[in-house]
Amino acid sequence: MELIDFRVRFEEALARNESIVFFCNCEVKYSGRAEAFLARGDRVIIVKSDNTVLVHQPEGSNPVNYMKPNSRIELERVENRLVLKTRNLEYKDYLDIDIFRVYNFMSHKLEDGLKLEIVGTEKDMSDMIKAKPELISPDFKPLSREEHTKFGFIDVFGHDKKGNLVVVECKRYTASLQCVTQLRRYVEKIKELKGIEHVKGVVASPRISPNALDMLRKWGFEWKQVHPPKRLEKYNKDQRNLYEW
């Protein structure tokens, strides 16, 4: 594509507030969060409708450089190349992309106002435990979810067949010392509020760190291995592959 044709199409798409993607041979200079220079090479440039700019190399998932939303974008002719100048006054940084050759260009007006829905959160775990209390123990009877205390919300609150109150703290990843400490605060607060001596504490998570497990047992609490529900998961990440047999 001729640079003059690219410039016309780019500026028209920018004026229409379209999302832009083009493949080019370019050089990149950046100043702001750090100082960076990337010599000539083939890259993918993405300009979003909010004037976010991303520079991608042919490999890897993360951009090698970027500019945050609401940047000011200009395309100028300088000798034998075009320079895509991006400035963000709020963050006091700039990105200059010297474009020597454009291989392909496309743009489109995109509409999407939805937010990403995270599946398998602590809330999903507590819902699952409330629906299937046997995940904690055969005699666990949940009373409520997200019970409010001075220190936050207890994920699942209930009792066992002996009438002992049970506090369950859910973690979707590896339970840490912080998780165990949080559980203890909840247990102590329930003891204080109810005026009783014994309250059971349980951490429910797929994994727990060794030092967290030691502290858990030291304080007389329990760990139950519970995996968060993943309705969209296609593969079992814990399943061994062929090379591990």
N, C-alpha and C positions, 0 to 999 in steps of 0.2 A: 504494500500500500504506500502511495506517495505521501510524504509528510504533510503536504498542503491539504490533501483530502482528509487525512486523519485529523488535522487541526479543525477543519470545518465540522466534521462529524462529532468530534469531542465537545466542541463549544456548544453545538446545538443540543446535544444530549445533556450537557451540564445545565443549560438554560431551562430544559424541560424537567429538571430535577430527576433524571433517570439514574439507575445504577449502571455503572460502566465497567467493562472488563476488556483489557487489551493485552496482547502479547508483543513484546518489543525487545530490542537490544538497547541497553541503557546503562548509565552510570548514576550512582546514587550518593548524595552528600546530605548529611543530617547534623543538626546541632540543636541541643535542648537538654533532654535527660542525660545525654552523653554526647561525645563527638564521634561520628562514624562516617566511613567512606567505603563504598563498594565499587570496584572497578568494573569496566564494561563486561556485560554478560547478558544472556537471555533471561527475561523475567516475566512474571504475570503481574500486572498492576490492576488493582481493584479500587474504584472510587464509588462509594456508596452514596445514597441520596441525601444523607446527613453530612456529606463532605468528610467522611472518614476515608483515609487513604491507606491501602495495604500494599506492600511490596513482597511478592513471593518468588522464591527461586524454584527451579523445576522439581526439587525434592523437598520433603519435609512438610509438616502440617502448620507450623507457625510462620508468620511473616518475619522477614529479616529486618524490616523496619515498618513503621506505621505512623500515622498522624491521627489524633483523636477527633471526634465529631466537631462540627461547626468551624472547621478550618477554612481559610480563604484560599481559593485555588485559581491560578492563572496559568495560561499556556502561552509562552513567548517564543519567537523565532530568534535564534542566536547562531549566526554563521550557517554551518551545515547541519544544524540540529534544532530540535525543539526542546525547551526547558519547561517542565511541569513544576511550577513553584507553588508550594503549599506553606502557608503561615498560620500559626495559632497564637494569637496575642495573649489569650488567657494563660496558656502554659509556657509562653515565651520560647517556642521552638519552631524550627523550619525544616522542610524537606525539599531538596531540589533533585529532580530526576531528569538527567540529560538523555533525551531520546534520539538515537541515531537511526533507528530503523523500526518500522511497525509491521508485524507479520499478519495480525488479524485484530479486528475490533468488533465489539458488539455492545449494545445498550438496550435497556428495557425499563419501563416504568413498573416497579414492583409494589404490590400492596400486601402488607402483612402486619397486623397489629396484635397478634397473639403472643403470649408469653410461654416460654418453655415449661412444661410440666415435669417435675422431677418425680420419678417413680422409685419406690423403695426407701422412703424417708423414715425417720424415727416415728413420725405420725402413722405411717403405713404399718410399721412394726407394732406399735401399740394397739392399733385397730385389729391387727391379726391376732395378737395375744388376748385381747378382750373377747374375740370371737372363738379362739381356740386356747383357753386357759391351761390345757394340759401341756402346752409347750413349756410352761414354768413348773408345774407339778400336777399330779392327778387330782389333788384336793384343793387346788387354787381356785378361788372364787373372786373374780374381779368385780369391784364396786363402781369404779369410775375411771375415766381417762383425763389426763391433764388436770389433776387435782392441784389447786392453787395453794402455794405456801409463800412465806416471806422470801424464800430463796429461789422461787421460780415455780415451774409446773412439774408435778410428778407424772411420768408417762402413764403408768398404770398403778392403781391403788386398789387393794383388795384384802382378803383374809384367807386363812387355811381352815381345815375342818376342826381345828382346836380353838379357833377364834382369834388366833394371832394375826395382827395386821401385817400386811406385806406391801412393801414398796418396790416397784420394778423400774429400773432405769434402762432405757433402750439406747443402743448405739449401732448405727448402720455399718460402721467399719470396725476397726480394732479398738476395744475399750482401753483407755489409758488411766494413769493415776488420777488425772483430773476427773474422769468419770466416776471413779470409786470415791473420791473426796466429795463430789456432788451428791452421790447416793448417801453418804454418811450424814451430810447436812440435812437432807430430807428426813432420814430416819430419826435423827436427834430432834428435829422440829416436830415431827409427829408425836414422839414420846412426850415432849413438852406440852403440846396442845391437848393431847388425850390424857395426860397424867398417868402414863403406864410405863413399865420398866422394859418390856420386851417388844420389839418391832423387827420383823424380818426384812432384810435387804437383799435384792437380787439384781445383778447386772445381766441383761440379755443382749448378746452381740454375737456376730459370726466368729470373732477372735478376741483375745485379750492378751495384753503384753505380760511377760513374766513378772515384772515388778508390781504391776497392777493386781495380778492374781495373788501374789504374796500378801499385799496389803489387804485385799478383800478378805482372805482367810484369817488374817490377823484380827480383823474387826468382826469376825463371825458372820460375814455375808457369804452369798453364793453366786456362782456364775453359771448361767445356762446358755448353751450354744444355740442361738436362734438366728437364722438368716432372714434378712428383710425380704418381703415379697417382691419379685421382679417379674411383673406380668409381661414385659416386653423382651425378656432375655431369651435369646435363641440358643446360647451355648452355655454349658456348665463350666465355668472357669476353673472349678476345683477338679474337674475330671482330668486324669492323666492322659498325655498324648502318647503316640506310638513309641517315641524315643525314650519314654520314662519307664517302660515295662522291663 
